Amino acid sequence: MLPTLAGLARRKKHAEFRQTLSQGLSYLAFANLIASAIALALAVPIVAAPFRARQIRPRRHPARGPLAGLPGAGTPDVSMNNIFARAFYALNDIQTPMKISILCLFLNLGFPCGWCSLTRKPAWAWPTR
């Protein structure tokens, strides 16, 4: 996608540039939403598997299952950041991709932490007693 965007930016075909960028983002959103849904759906079985094998004592493990899928919700943000970074690099803008990366980082940290504080349940990866 970067060579196509760079070529369109160099030739100043901004309408085609926007169309190619939005088409790439729509394909990416479709694929990532499916991946996020799978991650959310499989979170509980993946977390419960060690408990069924009796490798870990089952202290409050059902509460951790849904939280394990929360990082999957941030997957589209990270992937779209890669596409936007290439688009801005093609336009010779190197500051905006860094700002978008920082925003995505805070979103990926903020959603799980906010969810854990709202539900008052421990996060699946945080140390527990």
N, CA, C and O atoms as a MOPAC input file, in Angstrom:
PM7 MOZYME 1SCF
protein

 N      0.80900 1    -1.18400 1     0.00000 1
 C      0.00000 1     0.00000 1     0.00000 1
 C      0.86800 1     1.27100 1     0.00000 1
 O      0.48600 1     2.27900 1    -0.59500 1
 N      2.01900 1     1.22400 1     0.65800 1
 C      2.88700 1     2.40100 1     0.70900 1
 C      3.35400 1     2.83500 1    -0.68200 1
 O      3.32000 1     4.03200 1    -0.96500 1
 N      3.78700 1     1.93500 1    -1.56200 1
 C      4.19800 1     2.40800 1    -2.88600 1
 C      3.06200 1     3.07400 1    -3.65700 1
 O      3.27900 1     4.06100 1    -4.36000 1
 N      1.86000 1     2.53900 1    -3.52800 1
 C      0.71600 1     3.13800 1    -4.21500 1
 C      0.42400 1     4.52600 1    -3.66500 1
 O      0.22800 1     5.47200 1    -4.42700 1
 N      0.39400 1     4.64700 1    -2.34400 1
 C      0.12300 1     5.95200 1    -1.73000 1
 C      1.22600 1     6.95500 1    -2.04900 1
 O      0.94600 1     8.12500 1    -2.30800 1
 N      2.47800 1     6.50400 1    -2.03000 1
 C      3.58900 1     7.40500 1    -2.33600 1
 C      3.51500 1     7.89400 1    -3.78400 1
 O      3.76400 1     9.06600 1    -4.06300 1
 N      3.17400 1     6.99600 1    -4.68900 1
 C      3.04600 1     7.39100 1    -6.09500 1
 C      1.91900 1     8.38500 1    -6.30600 1
 O      2.07700 1     9.35400 1    -7.04900 1
 N      0.77700 1     8.15400 1    -5.65500 1
 C     -0.35000 1     9.07900 1    -5.78900 1
 C     -0.03500 1    10.43100 1    -5.14700 1
 O     -0.44700 1    11.47000 1    -5.66200 1
 N      0.68200 1    10.42300 1    -4.04200 1
 C      1.05000 1    11.68500 1    -3.39200 1
 C      2.05100 1    12.45800 1    -4.23700 1
 O      1.96700 1    13.68200 1    -4.32900 1
 N      3.00000 1    11.75600 1    -4.85700 1
 C      4.00800 1    12.41800 1    -5.68400 1
 C      3.37300 1    13.06500 1    -6.90800 1
 O      3.79200 1    14.14000 1    -7.33900 1
 N      2.34400 1    12.39700 1    -7.47600 1
 C      1.67400 1    12.94100 1    -8.65700 1
 C      0.55400 1    13.90900 1    -8.30300 1
 O     -0.15100 1    14.39700 1    -9.18600 1
 N      0.38700 1    14.19100 1    -7.00200 1
 C     -0.61900 1    15.14300 1    -6.50500 1
 C     -2.04700 1    14.72300 1    -6.86500 1
 O     -2.89900 1    15.56600 1    -7.14400 1
 N     -2.29300 1    13.42900 1    -6.85400 1
 C     -3.64500 1    12.91400 1    -7.09200 1
 C     -4.29800 1    12.64700 1    -5.73600 1
 O     -4.41700 1    11.50500 1    -5.29500 1
 N     -4.71200 1    13.72600 1    -5.09800 1
 C     -5.19400 1    13.63200 1    -3.72400 1
 C     -6.54100 1    12.92300 1    -3.61500 1
 O     -6.80600 1    12.26300 1    -2.61100 1
 N     -7.39200 1    13.04700 1    -4.62700 1
 C     -8.69000 1    12.35400 1    -4.57800 1
 C     -8.47900 1    10.83900 1    -4.62000 1
 O     -9.09700 1    10.09900 1    -3.85400 1
 N     -7.60400 1    10.38300 1    -5.51800 1
 C     -7.30500 1     8.94800 1    -5.58200 1
 C     -6.56400 1     8.48400 1    -4.32800 1
 O     -6.76100 1     7.36100 1    -3.86400 1
 N     -5.72200 1     9.34400 1    -3.79000 1
 C     -5.00200 1     9.03500 1    -2.55400 1
 C     -5.99300 1     8.75600 1    -1.42200 1
 O     -5.87900 1     7.75500 1    -0.71500 1
 N     -6.97600 1     9.66700 1    -1.26200 1
 C     -7.98800 1     9.48300 1    -0.21600 1
 C     -8.82100 1     8.23300 1    -0.46100 1
 O     -9.14600 1     7.50500 1     0.47700 1
 N     -9.16400 1     7.98500 1    -1.71100 1
 C     -9.97100 1     6.80600 1    -2.03500 1
 C     -9.19600 1     5.51900 1    -1.74000 1
 O     -9.76000 1     4.58100 1    -1.17600 1
 N     -7.93800 1     5.45900 1    -2.10500 1
 C     -7.12100 1     4.27900 1    -1.84200 1
 C     -6.93000 1     4.07800 1    -0.34000 1
 O     -6.99100 1     2.95300 1     0.15500 1
 N     -6.70100 1     5.16300 1     0.37300 1
 C     -6.53900 1     5.08100 1     1.81900 1
 C     -7.81300 1     4.58800 1     2.49000 1
 O     -7.75500 1     3.71500 1     3.35600 1
 N     -8.96000 1     5.13400 1     2.10500 1
 C    -10.21400 1     4.70000 1     2.73300 1
 C    -10.56600 1     3.26800 1     2.35900 1
 O    -11.13400 1     2.54500 1     3.17700 1
 N    -10.24200 1     2.84400 1     1.14700 1
 C    -10.49400 1     1.45500 1     0.75800 1
 C     -9.60500 1     0.51100 1     1.56200 1
 O    -10.07100 1    -0.53400 1     2.01800 1
 N     -8.34500 1     0.86000 1     1.74100 1
 C     -7.45300 1     0.03500 1     2.54900 1
 C     -7.89700 1    -0.03600 1     3.99900 1
 O     -7.81700 1    -1.09100 1     4.62800 1
 N     -8.37000 1     1.09700 1     4.53400 1
 C     -8.86800 1     1.10500 1     5.91100 1
 C    -10.13500 1     0.28000 1     6.06500 1
 O    -10.32900 1    -0.36500 1     7.09600 1
 N    -10.99500 1     0.28800 1     5.06500 1
 C    -12.22800 1    -0.51100 1     5.16900 1
 C    -11.90600 1    -2.00000 1     5.13600 1
 O    -12.50400 1    -2.77000 1     5.88800 1
 N    -10.97800 1    -2.42000 1     4.28600 1
 C    -10.56500 1    -3.83400 1     4.27800 1
 C     -9.95400 1    -4.22000 1     5.61800 1
 O    -10.24000 1    -5.28400 1     6.16600 1
 N     -9.12300 1    -3.35300 1     6.12400 1
 C     -8.45600 1    -3.60900 1     7.39700 1
 C     -9.44700 1    -3.66900 1     8.55500 1
 O     -9.33700 1    -4.53200 1     9.42600 1
 N    -10.40600 1    -2.76100 1     8.56500 1
 C    -11.41600 1    -2.76100 1     9.62900 1
 C    -12.24300 1    -4.04400 1     9.59200 1
 O    -12.54400 1    -4.61800 1    10.63800 1
 N    -12.60600 1    -4.48900 1     8.40500 1
 C    -13.38700 1    -5.72100 1     8.29100 1
 C    -12.61800 1    -6.91300 1     8.84500 1
 O    -13.15500 1    -7.69000 1     9.63400 1
 N    -11.37200 1    -7.05600 1     8.43800 1
 C    -10.56600 1    -8.19100 1     8.90500 1
 C    -10.28300 1    -8.10500 1    10.40400 1
 O    -10.32400 1    -9.12000 1    11.10000 1
 N    -10.00100 1    -6.92100 1    10.89900 1
 C     -9.67600 1    -6.77100 1    12.32100 1
 C    -10.89000 1    -6.90300 1    13.22000 1
 O    -10.76600 1    -7.37400 1    14.35000 1
 N    -12.05500 1    -6.50000 1    12.74900 1
 C    -13.24600 1    -6.68100 1    13.57000 1
 C    -13.57100 1    -8.16100 1    13.73900 1
 O    -14.02700 1    -8.58600 1    14.80000 1
 N    -13.33700 1    -8.93500 1    12.69600 1
 C    -13.52100 1   -10.39000 1    12.81100 1
 C    -12.51300 1   -10.95800 1    13.81100 1
 O    -12.87500 1   -11.77200 1    14.66100 1
 N    -11.24800 1   -10.53200 1    13.71400 1
 C    -10.22200 1   -11.01400 1    14.64600 1
 C    -10.53100 1   -10.59500 1    16.07900 1
 O    -10.31700 1   -11.37400 1    17.00800 1
 N    -11.02500 1    -9.38600 1    16.27100 1
 C    -11.38300 1    -8.93100 1    17.61500 1
 C    -12.54800 1    -9.73300 1    18.17800 1
 O    -12.55200 1   -10.08400 1    19.35800 1
 N    -13.52600 1   -10.02000 1    17.34300 1
 C    -14.67300 1   -10.81300 1    17.80000 1
 C    -14.23200 1   -12.21800 1    18.20500 1
 O    -14.72000 1   -12.76700 1    19.19300 1
 N    -13.31700 1   -12.79300 1    17.44500 1
 C    -12.80400 1   -14.12600 1    17.78600 1
 C    -12.03000 1   -14.06800 1    19.10400 1
 O    -12.16300 1   -14.95900 1    19.94300 1
 N    -11.22500 1   -13.02700 1    19.28400 1
 C    -10.46800 1   -12.89100 1    20.53500 1
 C    -11.39800 1   -12.73700 1    21.73000 1
 O    -11.15000 1   -13.31600 1    22.78800 1
 N    -12.46200 1   -11.96500 1    21.57200 1
 C    -13.41400 1   -11.79700 1    22.66500 1
 C    -14.19100 1   -13.08400 1    22.93400 1
 O    -14.47600 1   -13.41400 1    24.08600 1
 N    -14.53200 1   -13.80900 1    21.86800 1
 C    -15.30400 1   -15.04100 1    22.04500 1
 C    -14.47200 1   -16.15600 1    22.67600 1
 O    -15.00000 1   -16.96000 1    23.44500 1
 N    -13.19000 1   -16.21400 1    22.36200 1
 C    -12.33600 1   -17.29100 1    22.88500 1
 C    -11.64500 1   -16.93700 1    24.19900 1
 O    -10.90300 1   -17.75700 1    24.74100 1
 N    -11.87100 1   -15.74500 1    24.71600 1
 C    -11.17200 1   -15.32800 1    25.93700 1
 C    -11.51800 1   -16.22400 1    27.12000 1
 O    -10.62000 1   -16.67100 1    27.83400 1
 N    -12.78200 1   -16.49200 1    27.33600 1
 C    -13.18300 1   -17.30300 1    28.48900 1
 C    -12.67200 1   -18.73600 1    28.36700 1
 O    -12.10900 1   -19.24800 1    29.33400 1
 N    -12.84000 1   -19.41700 1    27.21100 1
 C    -12.30600 1   -20.78100 1    27.12200 1
 C    -10.78700 1   -20.87300 1    27.28500 1
 O    -10.28000 1   -21.83200 1    27.86600 1
 N    -10.06700 1   -19.88100 1    26.77500 1
 C     -8.60700 1   -19.91600 1    26.88800 1
 C     -8.17500 1   -19.73500 1    28.33600 1
 O     -7.25500 1   -20.41200 1    28.79500 1
 N     -8.82500 1   -18.83100 1    29.06200 1
 C     -8.47500 1   -18.61100 1    30.46000 1
 C     -8.91100 1   -19.79500 1    31.31100 1
 O     -8.22800 1   -20.14000 1    32.27600 1
 N    -10.03200 1   -20.42400 1    30.97600 1
 C    -10.54200 1   -21.53700 1    31.78500 1
 C     -9.79900 1   -22.84300 1    31.53600 1
 O     -9.87100 1   -23.74800 1    32.36700 1
 N     -9.09300 1   -22.96900 1    30.42400 1
 C     -8.42300 1   -24.23300 1    30.09200 1
 C     -7.42000 1   -24.68700 1    31.15400 1
 O     -7.46100 1   -25.85900 1    31.52800 1
 N     -6.53200 1   -23.84600 1    31.66000 1
 C     -5.60400 1   -24.32000 1    32.70100 1
 C     -6.31500 1   -24.74200 1    33.98600 1
 O     -5.82900 1   -25.60700 1    34.71500 1
 N     -7.45700 1   -24.13200 1    34.25700 1
 C     -8.18300 1   -24.50300 1    35.46600 1
 C     -8.80400 1   -25.89200 1    35.33100 1
 O     -8.86500 1   -26.65300 1    36.29700 1
 N     -9.26700 1   -26.21500 1    34.11000 1
 C     -9.82000 1   -27.54800 1    33.88700 1
 C     -8.74200 1   -28.61700 1    33.95700 1
 O     -9.01300 1   -29.75000 1    34.35600 1
 N     -7.52300 1   -28.26400 1    33.57100 1
 C     -6.41800 1   -29.22300 1    33.62900 1
 C     -5.83100 1   -29.30300 1    35.03200 1
 O     -4.89200 1   -30.06400 1    35.27000 1
 N     -6.37100 1   -28.53100 1    35.95400 1
 C     -5.96300 1   -28.49500 1    37.36600 1
 C     -4.51200 1   -28.06700 1    37.56000 1
 O     -3.85700 1   -28.47100 1    38.52100 1
 N     -4.02000 1   -27.24500 1    36.63800 1
 C     -2.67700 1   -26.71900 1    36.79600 1
 C     -2.68400 1   -25.48200 1    37.69500 1
 O     -1.66200 1   -25.12000 1    38.27800 1
 N     -3.83800 1   -24.84800 1    37.79800 1
 C     -3.98400 1   -23.64300 1    38.59700 1
 C     -5.24500 1   -23.79800 1    39.44000 1
 O     -6.24400 1   -24.34600 1    38.97400 1
 N     -5.19900 1   -23.31900 1    40.67000 1
 C     -6.39700 1   -23.38600 1    41.50800 1
 C     -7.44100 1   -22.39800 1    40.99800 1
 O     -7.09600 1   -21.27300 1    40.63500 1
 N     -8.68900 1   -22.79100 1    40.96400 1
 C     -9.73300 1   -21.93700 1    40.35700 1
 C    -10.24500 1   -20.83100 1    41.27300 1
 O    -11.42900 1   -20.80700 1    41.60900 1
 N     -9.37500 1   -19.92400 1    41.67600 1
 C     -9.81200 1   -18.78100 1    42.48300 1
 C    -10.30100 1   -17.66600 1    41.57200 1
 O     -9.49800 1   -17.02300 1    40.89600 1
 N    -11.55500 1   -17.44000 1    41.54600 1
 C    -12.17800 1   -16.33900 1    40.80700 1
 C    -11.79500 1   -16.29100 1    39.32700 1
 O    -11.73000 1   -15.20000 1    38.76000 1
 N    -11.54600 1   -17.40400 1    38.69500 1
 C    -11.13800 1   -17.35200 1    37.29500 1
 C    -12.24400 1   -16.95100 1    36.33100 1
 O    -11.91700 1   -16.38700 1    35.28700 1
 N    -13.53500 1   -17.19600 1    36.59300 1
 C    -14.52500 1   -16.74200 1    35.61100 1
 C    -14.53000 1   -15.22800 1    35.42400 1
 O    -14.88700 1   -14.74500 1    34.34900 1
 N    -14.14000 1   -14.46800 1    36.45600 1
 C    -14.11400 1   -13.01500 1    36.33300 1
 C    -12.99500 1   -12.54400 1    35.41800 1
 O    -13.07000 1   -11.44100 1    34.87800 1
 N    -11.97300 1   -13.34500 1    35.23600 1
 C    -10.83900 1   -12.93600 1    34.40300 1
 C    -11.03300 1   -13.26200 1    32.93500 1
 O    -10.35200 1   -12.68200 1    32.08900 1
 N    -11.93100 1   -14.16600 1    32.60700 1
 C    -12.11800 1   -14.56800 1    31.22400 1
 C    -12.50000 1   -13.44400 1    30.28900 1
 O    -11.81900 1   -13.23800 1    29.28400 1
 N    -13.57600 1   -12.69700 1    30.57800 1
 C    -13.94100 1   -11.60700 1    29.66400 1
 C    -12.87800 1   -10.52100 1    29.57300 1
 O    -12.73900 1    -9.87900 1    28.53200 1
 N    -12.13200 1   -10.30700 1    30.64300 1
 C    -11.09400 1    -9.27400 1    30.61000 1
 C     -9.93500 1    -9.67600 1    29.71200 1
 O     -9.21600 1    -8.81500 1    29.20600 1
 N     -9.74600 1   -10.97700 1    29.50800 1
 C     -8.65000 1   -11.42900 1    28.65700 1
 C     -8.87100 1   -11.03400 1    27.20300 1
 O     -7.91000 1   -10.92800 1    26.44200 1
 N    -10.10400 1   -10.81800 1    26.81300 1
 C    -10.38900 1   -10.43500 1    25.43800 1
 C    -10.29800 1    -8.95100 1    25.16500 1
 O    -10.36800 1    -8.53900 1    24.00700 1
 N    -10.14500 1    -8.13500 1    26.19000 1
 C    -10.10400 1    -6.68800 1    25.97800 1
 C     -8.94600 1    -6.20600 1    25.10500 1
 O     -9.14900 1    -5.28900 1    24.30900 1
 N     -7.74000 1    -6.77600 1    25.21300 1
 C     -6.70200 1    -6.30800 1    24.28400 1
 C     -7.05400 1    -6.54800 1    22.82200 1
 O     -6.55100 1    -5.84400 1    21.94700 1
 N     -7.89900 1    -7.51800 1    22.54400 1
 C     -8.33600 1    -7.75000 1    21.16800 1
 C     -9.16400 1    -6.60200 1    20.61600 1
 O     -9.22600 1    -6.40200 1    19.40300 1
 N     -9.80000 1    -5.84800 1    21.50400 1
 C    -10.59400 1    -4.70100 1    21.05000 1
 C     -9.71500 1    -3.57800 1    20.52100 1
 O    -10.18200 1    -2.75800 1    19.73000 1
 N     -8.46100 1    -3.52000 1    20.93600 1
 C     -7.55200 1    -2.48000 1    20.46200 1
 C     -6.80600 1    -2.83700 1    19.19700 1
 O     -6.05000 1    -2.02000 1    18.67000 1
 N     -7.00800 1    -4.04700 1    18.70100 1
 C     -6.30000 1    -4.49200 1    17.49400 1
 C     -6.59200 1    -3.61700 1    16.28000 1
 O     -5.65500 1    -3.27600 1    15.55800 1
 N     -7.84400 1    -3.23600 1    16.01500 1
 C     -8.07000 1    -2.36100 1    14.85300 1
 C     -7.34700 1    -1.02500 1    14.95500 1
 O     -6.89800 1    -0.48600 1    13.94400 1
 N     -7.22900 1    -0.47900 1    16.17500 1
 C     -6.52200 1     0.79500 1    16.33500 1
 C     -5.06200 1     0.68500 1    15.91300 1
 O     -4.54600 1     1.54200 1    15.19600 1
 N     -4.41500 1    -0.35900 1    16.35800 1
 C     -2.99300 1    -0.53800 1    16.04700 1
 C     -2.80400 1    -0.75600 1    14.54700 1
 O     -1.88200 1    -0.20100 1    13.95000 1
 N     -3.66300 1    -1.55300 1    13.94300 1
 C     -3.53600 1    -1.82100 1    12.50900 1
 C     -3.81600 1    -0.57600 1    11.67900 1
 O     -3.13200 1    -0.31900 1    10.68900 1
 N     -4.81800 1     0.19200 1    12.07900 1
 C     -5.11400 1     1.42300 1    11.33700 1
 C     -3.99300 1     2.43400 1    11.50300 1
 O     -3.73900 1     3.23300 1    10.60200 1
 N     -3.32700 1     2.40700 1    12.63600 1
 C     -2.18600 1     3.28700 1    12.83700 1
 C     -1.10000 1     2.99600 1    11.80300 1
 O     -0.47100 1     3.92200 1    11.28900 1
 N     -0.87700 1     1.72700 1    11.49800 1
 C      0.12800 1     1.38100 1    10.49100 1
 C     -0.23400 1     1.94200 1     9.12600 1
 O      0.63600 1     2.43900 1     8.41100 1
 N     -1.51200 1     1.86700 1     8.75400 1
 C     -1.93500 1     2.40000 1     7.45800 1
 C     -1.82500 1     3.92600 1     7.44200 1
 O     -1.33500 1     4.50700 1     6.47400 1
 N     -2.28600 1     4.57500 1     8.52200 1
 C     -2.18600 1     6.03400 1     8.57400 1
 C     -0.73900 1     6.49900 1     8.56800 1
 O     -0.42100 1     7.51700 1     7.95400 1
 N      0.13100 1     5.77700 1     9.23300 1
 C      1.54200 1     6.16100 1     9.24500 1
 C      2.11000 1     6.12700 1     7.82700 1
 O      2.83600 1     7.03800 1     7.42900 1
 N      1.79000 1     5.10300 1     7.07600 1
 C      2.27000 1     5.03000 1     5.69400 1
 C      1.69500 1     6.15600 1     4.84700 1
 O      2.38900 1     6.71300 1     3.99700 1
 N      0.43200 1     6.49200 1     5.07500 1
 C     -0.17200 1     7.58500 1     4.31200 1
 C      0.50700 1     8.92000 1     4.62300 1
 O      0.78800 1     9.69800 1     3.71200 1
 N      0.76900 1     9.18600 1     5.88700 1
 C      1.41400 1    10.44800 1     6.23700 1
 C      2.87200 1    10.48200 1     5.79100 1
 O      3.37300 1    11.53500 1     5.39900 1
 N      3.55500 1     9.34400 1     5.84800 1
 C      4.92700 1     9.30000 1     5.34400 1
 C      4.94500 1     9.57700 1     3.84500 1
 O      5.86100 1    10.23000 1     3.34600 1
 N      3.93700 1     9.08400 1     3.12300 1
 C      3.86600 1     9.34400 1     1.68400 1
 C      3.66700 1    10.83300 1     1.40900 1
 O      4.08700 1    11.33700 1     0.36700 1
 N      3.02800 1    11.53200 1     2.34300 1
 C      2.82600 1    12.97500 1     2.19100 1
 C      3.95200 1    13.79000 1     2.83300 1
 O      3.83300 1    15.00600 1     2.98000 1
 N      5.04100 1    13.12200 1     3.21300 1
 C      6.21000 1    13.74500 1     3.85000 1
 C      5.87800 1    14.39400 1     5.19500 1
 O      6.48200 1    15.40200 1     5.56300 1
 N      4.93200 1    13.82900 1     5.92000 1
 C      4.58300 1    14.29100 1     7.25600 1
 C      5.04600 1    13.22500 1     8.24400 1
 O      4.52000 1    12.11200 1     8.25000 1
 N      6.03400 1    13.56200 1     9.08400 1
 C      6.55600 1    12.56400 1    10.01000 1
 C      6.11300 1    12.80100 1    11.45500 1
 O      6.36500 1    11.95600 1    12.31400 1
 N      5.46200 1    13.92600 1    11.74100 1
 C      5.03000 1    14.20300 1    13.10900 1
 C      3.65600 1    13.61100 1    13.42700 1
 O      3.43500 1    13.12800 1    14.53700 1
 N      2.75300 1    13.64200 1    12.48900 1
 C      1.39600 1    13.15200 1    12.74100 1
 C      1.35900 1    11.66200 1    13.06800 1
 O      0.60400 1    11.27700 1    13.96000 1
 N      2.13500 1    10.79400 1    12.39600 1
 C      2.09200 1     9.37700 1    12.78900 1
 C      2.50900 1     9.13700 1    14.23800 1
 O      1.98900 1     8.23000 1    14.88900 1
 N      3.43300 1     9.93400 1    14.74200 1
 C      3.84100 1     9.78800 1    16.14100 1
 C      2.69100 1    10.16700 1    17.06700 1
 O      2.46500 1     9.49700 1    18.07400 1
 N      1.96500 1    11.22600 1    16.74200 1
 C      0.81900 1    11.62400 1    17.55200 1
 C     -0.26400 1    10.54700 1    17.53900 1
 O     -0.87100 1    10.25900 1    18.57000 1
 N     -0.50000 1     9.96000 1    16.38400 1
 C     -1.50200 1     8.89100 1    16.27200 1
 C     -1.04500 1     7.66900 1    17.06400 1
 O     -1.86600 1     7.02300 1    17.71400 1
 N      0.23700 1     7.34100 1    17.02400 1
 C      0.76300 1     6.20400 1    17.78600 1
 C      0.57800 1     6.40200 1    19.28000 1
 O      0.20200 1     5.47000 1    19.99100 1
 N      0.83900 1     7.60100 1    19.75500 1
 C      0.66500 1     7.89200 1    21.18200 1
 C     -0.80800 1     7.79600 1    21.56800 1
 O     -1.13400 1     7.26700 1    22.63100 1
 N     -1.69800 1     8.29900 1    20.71900 1
 C     -3.13500 1     8.18600 1    20.98300 1
 C     -3.56200 1     6.72000 1    21.04900 1
 O     -4.31200 1     6.33600 1    21.94600 1
 N     -3.09200 1     5.90000 1    20.10800 1
 C     -3.43600 1     4.47300 1    20.11700 1
 C     -2.89900 1     3.77900 1    21.36400 1
 O     -3.56300 1     2.90800 1    21.92700 1
 N     -1.72300 1     4.15500 1    21.78700 1
 C     -1.15600 1     3.57000 1    23.00000 1
 C     -2.03000 1     3.88700 1    24.21000 1
 O     -2.31700 1     3.00200 1    25.01500 1
 N     -2.45300 1     5.14200 1    24.34300 1
 C     -3.30300 1     5.50400 1    25.46900 1
 C     -4.67500 1     4.84600 1    25.38600 1
 O     -5.25000 1     4.48700 1    26.41300 1
 N     -5.20700 1     4.68500 1    24.17400 1
 C     -6.48600 1     3.98800 1    24.03400 1
 C     -6.35800 1     2.52200 1    24.44500 1
 O     -7.22600 1     1.98500 1    25.13300 1
 N     -5.27300 1     1.88100 1    24.01800 1
 C     -5.07500 1     0.47400 1    24.35900 1
 C     -4.79900 1     0.27000 1    25.84400 1
 O     -5.09600 1    -0.79700 1    26.38100 1
 N     -4.24300 1     1.26000 1    26.50900 1
 C     -4.05600 1     1.17900 1    27.95500 1
 C     -5.30400 1     1.63300 1    28.70300 1
 O     -5.63800 1     1.08700 1    29.75500 1
 N     -5.98100 1     2.61900 1    28.16400 1
 C     -7.10900 1     3.21600 1    28.86200 1
 C     -8.35800 1     2.36200 1    28.90000 1
 O     -9.03200 1     2.29600 1    29.92900 1
 N     -8.68200 1     1.70100 1    27.78500 1
 C     -9.90400 1     0.89800 1    27.76900 1
 C     -9.86800 1    -0.24500 1    28.77700 1
 O    -10.81300 1    -0.37300 1    29.55500 1
 N     -8.83100 1    -1.08200 1    28.80800 1
 C     -8.82800 1    -2.15400 1    29.81700 1
 C     -8.77200 1    -1.62900 1    31.24900 1
 O     -9.45200 1    -2.16200 1    32.12600 1
 N     -7.98200 1    -0.60600 1    31.49500 1
 C     -7.90100 1    -0.06500 1    32.86500 1
 C     -9.23000 1     0.56600 1    33.27300 1
 O     -9.67100 1     0.40500 1    34.41100 1
 N     -9.85700 1     1.27300 1    32.35900 1
 C    -11.15900 1     1.85700 1    32.65500 1
 C    -12.22500 1     0.80500 1    32.88900 1
 O    -13.06200 1     0.94200 1    33.78200 1
 N    -12.19100 1    -0.25000 1    32.07900 1
 C    -13.14900 1    -1.33600 1    32.25700 1
 C    -12.95800 1    -2.01300 1    33.60700 1
 O    -13.93300 1    -2.32100 1    34.29200 1
 N    -11.73700 1    -2.24200 1    33.98400 1
 C    -11.46000 1    -2.89000 1    35.27700 1
 C    -11.89900 1    -2.00900 1    36.44100 1
 O    -12.39200 1    -2.51400 1    37.44900 1
 N    -11.72500 1    -0.70700 1    36.31000 1
 C    -12.14900 1     0.16600 1    37.40900 1
 C    -13.66800 1     0.28700 1    37.45900 1
 O    -14.23300 1     0.42200 1    38.54400 1
 N    -14.34000 1     0.24300 1    36.31000 1
 C    -15.80500 1     0.30500 1    36.31000 1
 C    -16.43400 1    -0.96300 1    36.87700 1
 O    -17.40500 1    -0.89300 1    37.63000 1
 N    -15.88900 1    -2.11200 1    36.52100 1
 C    -16.46700 1    -3.37300 1    36.97700 1
 C    -15.91800 1    -3.80700 1    38.32400 1
 O    -16.43700 1    -4.73700 1    38.94100 1
 N    -14.87000 1    -3.13700 1    38.78200 1
 C    -14.22100 1    -3.45200 1    40.06700 1
 C    -13.76300 1    -4.91100 1    40.12900 1
 O    -13.85400 1    -5.56400 1    41.16800 1
 N    -13.27000 1    -5.40000 1    38.99400 1
 C    -12.71900 1    -6.74900 1    38.92400 1
 C    -11.24300 1    -6.63300 1    38.57100 1
 O    -10.84200 1    -5.71000 1    37.86200 1
 N    -10.43700 1    -7.56300 1    39.06000 1
 C     -9.00600 1    -7.48800 1    38.72200 1
 C     -8.77100 1    -7.83700 1    37.25600 1
 O     -9.50200 1    -8.63700 1    36.67300 1
 N     -7.76400 1    -7.24000 1    36.68000 1
 C     -7.41700 1    -7.54200 1    35.29900 1
 C     -6.77300 1    -8.91700 1    35.22100 1
 O     -6.17600 1    -9.38600 1    36.19000 1
 N     -6.89400 1    -9.55000 1    34.08900 1
 C     -6.41200 1   -10.92300 1    33.94200 1
 C     -4.90300 1   -11.00000 1    34.01100 1
 O     -4.36700 1   -12.03600 1    34.40400 1
 N     -4.19900 1    -9.94600 1    33.64300 1
 C     -2.74400 1   -10.03100 1    33.62400 1
 C     -2.10200 1    -9.32900 1    34.82700 1
 O     -0.88800 1    -9.41500 1    35.01000 1
 N     -2.88900 1    -8.64600 1    35.63500 1
 C     -2.32000 1    -7.98300 1    36.79600 1
 C     -2.06100 1    -9.01000 1    37.89100 1
 O     -2.80600 1    -9.98500 1    37.99800 1
 N     -1.03800 1    -8.82300 1    38.69900 1
 C     -0.76600 1    -9.76900 1    39.78200 1
 C     -1.93100 1    -9.81500 1    40.75900 1
 O     -2.50400 1    -8.78300 1    41.10800 1
 N     -2.27300 1   -11.00800 1    41.19100 1
 C     -3.35200 1   -11.17600 1    42.15300 1
 C     -2.84300 1   -11.87400 1    43.38300 1
 O     -1.77000 1   -12.47800 1    43.36500 1
 N     -3.59200 1   -11.79700 1    44.43700 1
 C     -3.19000 1   -12.42700 1    45.69700 1
 C     -3.52600 1   -13.88700 1    45.68900 1
 O     -3.26200 1   -14.58600 1    46.66700 1

